[in-house]
């Protein structure tokens, strides 16, 4: 008769995760949108591709990715020899869900003269159907290298694509996907907040809709926003992206005030990513203990998807994790 081991709690749970990390030769990754307790326990905290590249450079045999499924898949694409586990396999992404591979393939077939510039927030299958993958920190650098007369499909985030269209004077054909987190910000409530803090700049992720981006002092990836938080001259910053990134800001700059941009109800709770929130310490412990749920990718599909990632790295490897979208209205050097 098997004995059921009780779930450890509190400091015992953290100690067990540390024990398993060493026993499994595992590296623990946490995206900026994860709960603070997961960020504090991780070996690396950062943007999705930045984390996958760091994990690939380690001698770890196991990658435990506290993030969402497409991020763990990217880690597997770059590290096929490693075991990749995700605390909760249901941790998906509204952008990935908005772009089913079969529909994306049909859309591409309707526009054979277009190349597909695809945001990394998509499935492995969509990556394999794409020409070049971009991140929010590499998109401008890559787009600046594509001739203006080359027709481009951009997906799955229409807000990021629209931002790039406006800034570069492009007419990319946009897939109609959105991030449910960044879509939830309210312009009316943001303007109220700006009235209360007239000297506070606004930092926004380009996944936000135009009515939020238009009020931003800086638009950039999570890493770019975090870097701006460390360098801006004031004492208060309004942050229009998933609010768990504020944890890193408060750790780095406890003397400053960081305020999450509000949703329609006047607070930022509705802007917490429900997919990211599925991960927790208990599930991280279980996935390290049992090495499940695992992320597995067919080798032929992995190779196809890696081609589009490699093209991005060839064109803009120096931007990964740095954030190069910069201030609104400031052209690329």
Secondary structure, 3 states (H helix, E strand, C coil): CCCCCCCCCHHHHHHHHHHHHHHCCEEEEEECCCCHHHHHHCCEEECHHHHHHHHHCCCCCEEEEECCHHHHHHHHHHCCCCEEECCCCCCCCHHHHCCCHHHHHHHHHHCCCCEEEEECCCCHHHHHCCCEEECCCCHHHHHCCCCCCCCEEEECEHHHHHHHHHHHCCCCEECCECCHHHHCECHHHHHHHHHHCCCCEEEECCCCCHHHHCCCCEECCHHHHHHHHHHCCCCEEEEECCHHHHHHHHHHCCCCEEEECCECCCCCHHHCCCCHHHCCHHHHHHHHHHCCCECCCCHHHHHHHHHHHHHHHHHHHHHCCCCCCCECCCCCC
